[in-house]
């Protein structure tokens, strides 16, 4: 009898369960332009690490544009921003250029970073259940520790949500 894997169960077993105070898993990847990005290189800065389901969809566009529109405010408060989804480099480049996003977007087609951060799971859309990226934002402090986790992201006003929780 052939062995059948349930990848959903396997994924949940290997997926991280991160909490506030945990060391943020390092990221070593490339952005939408092929430039190397390492979370470790951001030590000394606060990082807004946001995971989103798909480029050029309404909620993901709202969220990215809200961060873009408030980019200078966030930078002035010491934040760096990194976006991650399972889209490829070409899709990220198109999304970034179309919406003039001033921060790196990391493609994670293999879902390694997505699993390291535990943001893959069951979702529902129009009554159908499926596996996908759970829209989540991590605020990582200057020492590389997770300071805040947003599991319920206000895509239209994510910046205000971040500033309120971080005391600004």
N, C-alpha and C positions, 0 to 999 in steps of 0.2 A: 504494500500500500504506500503510495507516494506521500511524502511529508509536505503539508500545506502550511504556509506561514500566514498569520494574520498580522500584516504590517502595522495596522493601527495599534495593536497590543504591543508589538515589538517597539514601535516608536515611543509609546508612552513609558516603556521600561527604560529606554536609554535617554529620554528627554530630561533635561535639568529641571529642577524645581527650585528656583531662586527666591531669596527673601531679602528684605532690607538688611543691610549690614554685611551681606556676602560680598566676597571679591567678585567683581564683574569678570566673566570669562573674556580672555583676550580675543581680539579679532585681528587676523592677518589676512588681508584680502586686497582687492583693487576696486576702485570706484568706477563710475560710468565712463570715465575717460581713460581707464587703464592705470591711473595713478595709484601707487600703493597706499593703503590705509591700515594703520595699526592702532588699536585702542590704547596700547601702552604709550604710544607717542603723544597722546593727549593728557598724560599725567600732569598734574598741576592746573588743569582746567576742569570745569564741570562739563559733563557731556550729556546732551539730550540724545539718547539712542532710541529711535522710534522704528517699530516694525509695523508694516502696513501690508494689506493683502495684494494690491495690484495697481500698477501704473495706469494713469488716465481713467480711473473709475471715479465716480462723483465724490465719495467720502474721502478717498485717498488724495484726490486733487484738492479738496477743501482743506484737509490737514496740512499738506505740503505748502499750499499757498498761504495759510495762516502763519506757519513758521517763517515763510519767506517774507511776508508783509511785516513781521515783527523781528526780523533777523537782527537789525542793528540794536534794538532794545536788548535782545538776548545776548548778543556779543558784548555789549556794554556791561552786562551783568556777569560776564565771565564764562558764558556757555559756549560750547561748540555743538554742532548738530550733525548727526549721521542718520540717514534713513536706510532701511534694509527691507527688501522683499525678495521673493523667489524669481522675479523677472530677470531677464538677461541684460547684459551690458547695453545692447542696442536699444532695448525698450527703455532702460533707465536714462540713457543719453537723450532719447527723443523726449521723454517726460520732463527731464531737467531743462532742456533747451526750450521746449514749448512753453513752460511756465517760469522760465528764468530763475531756477532754483540755485541759490548761492552756496549750497552745501553738498557734500558727497552722498551719493546713493550707491549702496553696495549690492551687487547682484549675488544671490545665494541660491542658485538653481539646485545645488546638492542638499540644501537645507541644513548644512552643518551648524551655522551660526544660529539659525532659527531653532534647532534642537538644543543647542548649548544654552539658549536663553529660555527654553520651555514655552515657546509661543506658537506651537503647532497643536491643533486640536479640533474638536467637533464644533461645527458652526451650523446655523440654520438660515436658509434663504427661501422665502416663499413656501415654507412648510417642508422643504427638502433638507435633509441632514447630509453634511459632507465634511471632509477634513480640509483644513486650511489654516492660514496664518491668522492668529488671534491678534487683532490690533492692540498693541501694547507699547507703552513708552517707559523706558528706564532712565532715571536721572542718576548719573554716576558722579561721585564726588571727586575732588582733586587727588585723592589717594587711591582711586580705582575701586572704591566700594559702592555698592548700590545704596543710594540714599532714598529713592522713592520709586514706586512702581505704579503706573497708571494702567489698570486693566479696563477701565471705562474711560475712553478717550472722547472728549468733546471736539470733534473734527473741525467745527466752525470757529471755536475759540480755545484751541489747545494752549496757546501761549498764555492766556490769562489763567488757565487751569494750572500750568506749570509754575507761573510766578506766584500764585496764591499759596501753593503747597510749599514752595521753597522760601517763602517769607519775603518776597519782593513786592 
